[in-house]
Amino acid sequence: MDKNRLEALSDGVLAIIITIMVLEFKTPETADWAGLAGIFPTLLSYLLSFIYIGIYWNNHHHMIKLANEVTGGILWANLHLLFWLSLVPFMTRWMDESGFATVPVFVYGVNLMLAAVAYAILQTGFVRQQGPDGRLASALGKNVKARVSPVIYIAGCALTFVSPVFGLAAYAVVAAIWLVPDRGMERAIRGGLAGSPGH
């Protein structure tokens, strides 16, 4: 099965998710700095969610580049990931409208963690298809970030009940970890391009 259709669908859904988030913005109540300051928390929550969607788009792109064919199981795993990511705009708006109350911030973190689990399942599907010696498995290596992130998510969700600010800080730490490009993936992609005809 051609992987291009899977990538095209995913790109389209992620683009729609970002569009929905920005459409949720309300204009400031006054045309001055105080009005802008009033929506500053909204801007921060949008920024965090935008970064997360961008990270998934980037990593998904790299993974697809290293993948081979797509199986039915991989298609469902990809839809599973898109489901959790499609909830991000709703979760972001709920946090904002609640004034960053404990429960919405906690559920936001749970949603992020479930999206990470879904991504791991999708990644495992591609790795199994290629085998332990495949390009994707080699590029991932020990995959330390994927092992550390769930621990931080769980800690963040728990800390939310101490203060929602602590939970949001933990979620931001995970985003910061994943903002650093995965050099193993990029080297594998460059190596594949270098070995392909015309390069």
LUMMARRO-91535 format. One record per residue (C-alpha): residue number from 1; residue in three letters; chain; x, y, z. Coordinates in Angstrom, 1 decimal, always signed. Example, Ala and Ser with C-alpha at 12.3 -4.5 7.8 and 13.67 -1.06 7.14 Angstrom:
2
site num:1 residu:ALA chaine:A X:+12.3 Y:-4.5 Z:+7.8
site num:2 residu:SER chaine:A X:+13.7 Y:-1.1 Z:+7.1
This chain:
199
site num:1 residu:MET chaine:A X:+0.0 Y:+0.0 Z:+0.0
site num:2 residu:ASP chaine:A X:+1.4 Y:+3.4 Z:-0.9
site num:3 residu:LYS chaine:A X:+2.5 Y:+5.5 Z:+2.0
site num:4 residu:ASN chaine:A X:+1.9 Y:+8.8 Z:+0.2
site num:5 residu:ARG chaine:A X:-1.8 Y:+8.7 Z:+0.8
site num:6 residu:LEU chaine:A X:-1.2 Y:+8.2 Z:+4.5
site num:7 residu:GLU chaine:A X:+1.1 Y:+11.2 Z:+4.6
site num:8 residu:ALA chaine:A X:-1.2 Y:+13.4 Z:+2.6
site num:9 residu:LEU chaine:A X:-4.2 Y:+12.6 Z:+4.9
site num:10 residu:SER chaine:A X:-2.1 Y:+13.3 Z:+8.0
site num:11 residu:ASP chaine:A X:-0.7 Y:+16.6 Z:+6.6
site num:12 residu:GLY chaine:A X:-4.3 Y:+17.7 Z:+5.8
site num:13 residu:VAL chaine:A X:-5.7 Y:+16.8 Z:+9.2
site num:14 residu:LEU chaine:A X:-2.8 Y:+18.5 Z:+11.0
site num:15 residu:ALA chaine:A X:-3.3 Y:+21.6 Z:+8.9
site num:16 residu:ILE chaine:A X:-7.0 Y:+21.7 Z:+9.8
site num:17 residu:ILE chaine:A X:-6.2 Y:+21.2 Z:+13.5
site num:18 residu:ILE chaine:A X:-3.9 Y:+24.3 Z:+13.4
site num:19 residu:THR chaine:A X:-6.5 Y:+26.3 Z:+11.5
site num:20 residu:ILE chaine:A X:-9.2 Y:+25.4 Z:+14.1
site num:21 residu:MET chaine:A X:-7.0 Y:+26.5 Z:+16.9
site num:22 residu:VAL chaine:A X:-6.3 Y:+29.9 Z:+15.4
site num:23 residu:LEU chaine:A X:-10.0 Y:+30.4 Z:+14.6
site num:24 residu:GLU chaine:A X:-10.7 Y:+29.9 Z:+18.3
site num:25 residu:PHE chaine:A X:-9.0 Y:+33.2 Z:+19.0
site num:26 residu:LYS chaine:A X:-11.1 Y:+36.1 Z:+20.3
site num:27 residu:THR chaine:A X:-10.1 Y:+39.6 Z:+19.5
site num:28 residu:PRO chaine:A X:-9.0 Y:+41.8 Z:+22.5
site num:29 residu:GLU chaine:A X:-11.9 Y:+43.6 Z:+24.2
site num:30 residu:THR chaine:A X:-10.0 Y:+46.9 Z:+23.9
site num:31 residu:ALA chaine:A X:-7.7 Y:+48.3 Z:+21.2
site num:32 residu:ASP chaine:A X:-4.8 Y:+48.9 Z:+23.5
site num:33 residu:TRP chaine:A X:-2.0 Y:+47.0 Z:+25.4
site num:34 residu:ALA chaine:A X:-4.3 Y:+46.1 Z:+28.2
site num:35 residu:GLY chaine:A X:-6.6 Y:+44.4 Z:+25.8
site num:36 residu:LEU chaine:A X:-3.7 Y:+42.4 Z:+24.4
site num:37 residu:ALA chaine:A X:-2.5 Y:+41.5 Z:+27.8
site num:38 residu:GLY chaine:A X:-6.0 Y:+40.1 Z:+28.5
site num:39 residu:ILE chaine:A X:-5.6 Y:+37.4 Z:+25.9
site num:40 residu:PHE chaine:A X:-2.0 Y:+36.7 Z:+26.7
site num:41 residu:PRO chaine:A X:-2.8 Y:+33.4 Z:+28.5
site num:42 residu:THR chaine:A X:-4.8 Y:+32.4 Z:+25.4
site num:43 residu:LEU chaine:A X:-1.7 Y:+33.1 Z:+23.2
site num:44 residu:LEU chaine:A X:+0.5 Y:+31.0 Z:+25.4
site num:45 residu:SER chaine:A X:-1.8 Y:+28.0 Z:+25.4
site num:46 residu:TYR chaine:A X:-2.1 Y:+28.3 Z:+21.6
site num:47 residu:LEU chaine:A X:+1.7 Y:+28.5 Z:+21.3
site num:48 residu:LEU chaine:A X:+2.2 Y:+25.4 Z:+23.3
site num:49 residu:SER chaine:A X:-0.4 Y:+23.4 Z:+21.4
site num:50 residu:PHE chaine:A X:+0.9 Y:+24.8 Z:+18.1
site num:51 residu:ILE chaine:A X:+4.4 Y:+23.6 Z:+19.0
site num:52 residu:TYR chaine:A X:+3.1 Y:+20.1 Z:+19.8
site num:53 residu:ILE chaine:A X:+1.3 Y:+19.8 Z:+16.5
site num:54 residu:GLY chaine:A X:+4.4 Y:+21.0 Z:+14.7
site num:55 residu:ILE chaine:A X:+6.5 Y:+18.5 Z:+16.5
site num:56 residu:TYR chaine:A X:+4.2 Y:+15.6 Z:+15.5
site num:57 residu:TRP chaine:A X:+4.1 Y:+16.9 Z:+11.9
site num:58 residu:ASN chaine:A X:+7.9 Y:+17.0 Z:+11.8
site num:59 residu:ASN chaine:A X:+8.5 Y:+13.6 Z:+13.4
site num:60 residu:HIS chaine:A X:+5.7 Y:+12.0 Z:+11.4
site num:61 residu:HIS chaine:A X:+7.3 Y:+13.4 Z:+8.2
site num:62 residu:HIS chaine:A X:+10.7 Y:+11.9 Z:+9.1
site num:63 residu:MET chaine:A X:+9.2 Y:+8.6 Z:+10.0
site num:64 residu:ILE chaine:A X:+7.3 Y:+8.3 Z:+6.8
site num:65 residu:LYS chaine:A X:+10.4 Y:+9.1 Z:+4.8
site num:66 residu:LEU chaine:A X:+12.1 Y:+6.1 Z:+6.4
site num:67 residu:ALA chaine:A X:+9.1 Y:+3.8 Z:+6.2
site num:68 residu:ASN chaine:A X:+8.4 Y:+1.2 Z:+3.5
site num:69 residu:GLU chaine:A X:+4.9 Y:+0.1 Z:+2.6
site num:70 residu:VAL chaine:A X:+1.8 Y:+0.8 Z:+4.7
site num:71 residu:THR chaine:A X:-0.3 Y:-2.1 Z:+6.1
site num:72 residu:GLY chaine:A X:-3.9 Y:-2.0 Z:+7.3
site num:73 residu:GLY chaine:A X:-2.7 Y:-2.1 Z:+10.9
site num:74 residu:ILE chaine:A X:-0.5 Y:+1.0 Z:+10.3
site num:75 residu:LEU chaine:A X:-3.4 Y:+2.8 Z:+8.7
site num:76 residu:TRP chaine:A X:-5.5 Y:+2.3 Z:+11.8
site num:77 residu:ALA chaine:A X:-2.6 Y:+3.2 Z:+14.1
site num:78 residu:ASN chaine:A X:-2.2 Y:+6.5 Z:+12.1
site num:79 residu:LEU chaine:A X:-5.9 Y:+7.2 Z:+12.5
site num:80 residu:HIS chaine:A X:-5.6 Y:+6.5 Z:+16.2
site num:81 residu:LEU chaine:A X:-2.9 Y:+9.2 Z:+16.4
site num:82 residu:LEU chaine:A X:-4.9 Y:+11.7 Z:+14.4
site num:83 residu:PHE chaine:A X:-7.9 Y:+11.1 Z:+16.7
site num:84 residu:TRP chaine:A X:-6.0 Y:+12.3 Z:+19.8
site num:85 residu:LEU chaine:A X:-4.3 Y:+15.1 Z:+18.0
site num:86 residu:SER chaine:A X:-7.7 Y:+16.3 Z:+16.7
site num:87 residu:LEU chaine:A X:-8.8 Y:+16.8 Z:+20.3
site num:88 residu:VAL chaine:A X:-6.0 Y:+19.3 Z:+21.0
site num:89 residu:PRO chaine:A X:-8.0 Y:+22.4 Z:+19.8
site num:90 residu:PHE chaine:A X:-10.9 Y:+21.4 Z:+22.1
site num:91 residu:MET chaine:A X:-8.6 Y:+20.8 Z:+25.1
site num:92 residu:THR chaine:A X:-6.7 Y:+24.1 Z:+24.5
site num:93 residu:ARG chaine:A X:-10.0 Y:+26.1 Z:+24.4
site num:94 residu:TRP chaine:A X:-11.3 Y:+24.3 Z:+27.5
site num:95 residu:MET chaine:A X:-8.1 Y:+25.2 Z:+29.4
site num:96 residu:ASP chaine:A X:-8.3 Y:+28.8 Z:+28.3
site num:97 residu:GLU chaine:A X:-12.0 Y:+29.3 Z:+29.0
site num:98 residu:SER chaine:A X:-11.7 Y:+27.7 Z:+32.4
site num:99 residu:GLY chaine:A X:-8.9 Y:+30.1 Z:+33.4
site num:100 residu:PHE chaine:A X:-6.5 Y:+27.1 Z:+33.4
site num:101 residu:ALA chaine:A X:-8.4 Y:+25.2 Z:+36.1
site num:102 residu:THR chaine:A X:-7.0 Y:+22.0 Z:+37.5
site num:103 residu:VAL chaine:A X:-9.2 Y:+19.5 Z:+35.7
site num:104 residu:PRO chaine:A X:-8.9 Y:+21.0 Z:+32.1
site num:105 residu:VAL chaine:A X:-5.1 Y:+21.2 Z:+32.5
site num:106 residu:PHE chaine:A X:-5.0 Y:+17.7 Z:+33.8
site num:107 residu:VAL chaine:A X:-7.1 Y:+16.3 Z:+30.9
site num:108 residu:TYR chaine:A X:-5.0 Y:+18.3 Z:+28.4
site num:109 residu:GLY chaine:A X:-1.9 Y:+16.5 Z:+29.8
site num:110 residu:VAL chaine:A X:-3.7 Y:+13.1 Z:+29.5
site num:111 residu:ASN chaine:A X:-4.6 Y:+13.9 Z:+25.9
site num:112 residu:LEU chaine:A X:-1.0 Y:+14.7 Z:+25.1
site num:113 residu:MET chaine:A X:+0.2 Y:+11.5 Z:+26.8
site num:114 residu:LEU chaine:A X:-2.3 Y:+9.4 Z:+24.8
site num:115 residu:ALA chaine:A X:-1.2 Y:+11.1 Z:+21.6
site num:116 residu:ALA chaine:A X:+2.4 Y:+10.1 Z:+22.5
site num:117 residu:VAL chaine:A X:+1.3 Y:+6.5 Z:+23.1
site num:118 residu:ALA chaine:A X:-0.5 Y:+6.5 Z:+19.8
site num:119 residu:TYR chaine:A X:+2.6 Y:+7.8 Z:+18.0
site num:120 residu:ALA chaine:A X:+4.7 Y:+5.1 Z:+19.7
site num:121 residu:ILE chaine:A X:+2.2 Y:+2.4 Z:+18.5
site num:122 residu:LEU chaine:A X:+2.4 Y:+3.8 Z:+14.9
site num:123 residu:GLN chaine:A X:+6.2 Y:+3.9 Z:+15.1
site num:124 residu:THR chaine:A X:+6.3 Y:+0.3 Z:+16.4
site num:125 residu:GLY chaine:A X:+4.2 Y:-0.8 Z:+13.5
site num:126 residu:PHE chaine:A X:+6.7 Y:+0.7 Z:+11.0
site num:127 residu:VAL chaine:A X:+9.7 Y:-0.8 Z:+12.8
site num:128 residu:ARG chaine:A X:+8.1 Y:-4.3 Z:+12.9
site num:129 residu:GLN chaine:A X:+7.4 Y:-4.1 Z:+9.2
site num:130 residu:GLN chaine:A X:+11.1 Y:-3.3 Z:+8.4
site num:131 residu:GLY chaine:A X:+12.5 Y:-5.6 Z:+11.1
site num:132 residu:PRO chaine:A X:+15.0 Y:-4.8 Z:+13.9
site num:133 residu:ASP chaine:A X:+17.8 Y:-4.1 Z:+11.3
site num:134 residu:GLY chaine:A X:+15.7 Y:-1.7 Z:+9.2
site num:135 residu:ARG chaine:A X:+16.4 Y:+2.0 Z:+8.6
site num:136 residu:LEU chaine:A X:+13.9 Y:+3.3 Z:+11.0
site num:137 residu:ALA chaine:A X:+15.0 Y:+1.1 Z:+13.9
site num:138 residu:SER chaine:A X:+18.6 Y:+2.1 Z:+13.3
site num:139 residu:ALA chaine:A X:+17.8 Y:+5.7 Z:+13.1
site num:140 residu:LEU chaine:A X:+15.8 Y:+5.6 Z:+16.4
site num:141 residu:GLY chaine:A X:+18.6 Y:+4.0 Z:+18.3
site num:142 residu:LYS chaine:A X:+17.9 Y:+4.0 Z:+22.0
site num:143 residu:ASN chaine:A X:+15.1 Y:+6.5 Z:+21.6
site num:144 residu:VAL chaine:A X:+15.7 Y:+8.1 Z:+25.0
site num:145 residu:LYS chaine:A X:+13.3 Y:+11.0 Z:+24.4
site num:146 residu:ALA chaine:A X:+10.4 Y:+8.6 Z:+23.9
site num:147 residu:ARG chaine:A X:+11.3 Y:+6.8 Z:+27.1
site num:148 residu:VAL chaine:A X:+11.6 Y:+10.0 Z:+29.2
site num:149 residu:SER chaine:A X:+8.5 Y:+11.8 Z:+27.9
site num:150 residu:PRO chaine:A X:+5.9 Y:+9.5 Z:+29.5
site num:151 residu:VAL chaine:A X:+7.5 Y:+9.9 Z:+32.9
site num:152 residu:ILE chaine:A X:+7.4 Y:+13.7 Z:+32.6
site num:153 residu:TYR chaine:A X:+3.8 Y:+13.6 Z:+31.4
site num:154 residu:ILE chaine:A X:+2.7 Y:+11.5 Z:+34.4
site num:155 residu:ALA chaine:A X:+4.6 Y:+13.8 Z:+36.7
site num:156 residu:GLY chaine:A X:+3.0 Y:+16.8 Z:+35.1
site num:157 residu:CYS chaine:A X:-0.5 Y:+15.4 Z:+35.4
site num:158 residu:ALA chaine:A X:+0.1 Y:+14.6 Z:+39.1
site num:159 residu:LEU chaine:A X:+1.6 Y:+18.1 Z:+39.7
site num:160 residu:THR chaine:A X:-1.5 Y:+19.7 Z:+38.2
site num:161 residu:PHE chaine:A X:-3.3 Y:+18.9 Z:+41.4
site num:162 residu:VAL chaine:A X:-0.7 Y:+20.9 Z:+43.3
site num:163 residu:SER chaine:A X:-0.9 Y:+23.7 Z:+40.8
site num:164 residu:PRO chaine:A X:-2.0 Y:+23.8 Z:+37.2
site num:165 residu:VAL chaine:A X:+1.1 Y:+25.9 Z:+36.4
site num:166 residu:PHE chaine:A X:+3.4 Y:+23.0 Z:+37.4
site num:167 residu:GLY chaine:A X:+1.5 Y:+20.7 Z:+35.0
site num:168 residu:LEU chaine:A X:+1.8 Y:+23.2 Z:+32.2
site num:169 residu:ALA chaine:A X:+5.5 Y:+23.6 Z:+32.9
site num:170 residu:ALA chaine:A X:+6.0 Y:+19.8 Z:+32.7
site num:171 residu:TYR chaine:A X:+4.2 Y:+19.7 Z:+29.3
site num:172 residu:ALA chaine:A X:+6.3 Y:+22.6 Z:+28.1
site num:173 residu:VAL chaine:A X:+9.5 Y:+20.6 Z:+29.1
site num:174 residu:VAL chaine:A X:+8.4 Y:+17.7 Z:+27.0
site num:175 residu:ALA chaine:A X:+7.8 Y:+20.0 Z:+24.0
site num:176 residu:ALA chaine:A X:+11.3 Y:+21.6 Z:+24.6
site num:177 residu:ILE chaine:A X:+12.9 Y:+18.1 Z:+24.6
site num:178 residu:TRP chaine:A X:+11.3 Y:+17.2 Z:+21.2
site num:179 residu:LEU chaine:A X:+12.0 Y:+20.6 Z:+19.6
site num:180 residu:VAL chaine:A X:+15.6 Y:+19.4 Z:+19.3
site num:181 residu:PRO chaine:A X:+15.9 Y:+17.7 Z:+15.9
site num:182 residu:ASP chaine:A X:+16.6 Y:+14.0 Z:+16.0
site num:183 residu:ARG chaine:A X:+20.0 Y:+13.7 Z:+14.3
site num:184 residu:GLY chaine:A X:+19.7 Y:+10.0 Z:+13.9
site num:185 residu:MET chaine:A X:+16.6 Y:+10.4 Z:+11.8
site num:186 residu:GLU chaine:A X:+18.0 Y:+13.2 Z:+9.7
site num:187 residu:ARG chaine:A X:+21.3 Y:+11.3 Z:+9.1
site num:188 residu:ALA chaine:A X:+19.2 Y:+8.2 Z:+8.0
site num:189 residu:ILE chaine:A X:+17.1 Y:+10.3 Z:+5.6
site num:190 residu:ARG chaine:A X:+20.2 Y:+12.1 Z:+4.1
site num:191 residu:GLY chaine:A X:+21.9 Y:+8.7 Z:+3.7
site num:192 residu:GLY chaine:A X:+18.9 Y:+7.3 Z:+1.9
site num:193 residu:LEU chaine:A X:+18.8 Y:+10.3 Z:-0.4
site num:194 residu:ALA chaine:A X:+22.5 Y:+10.1 Z:-1.1
site num:195 residu:GLY chaine:A X:+22.1 Y:+6.5 Z:-2.1
site num:196 residu:SER chaine:A X:+19.0 Y:+7.0 Z:-4.3
site num:197 residu:PRO chaine:A X:+19.3 Y:+7.5 Z:-8.1
site num:198 residu:GLY chaine:A X:+20.0 Y:+11.0 Z:-9.2
site num:199 residu:HIS chaine:A X:+21.9 Y:+11.9 Z:-6.0
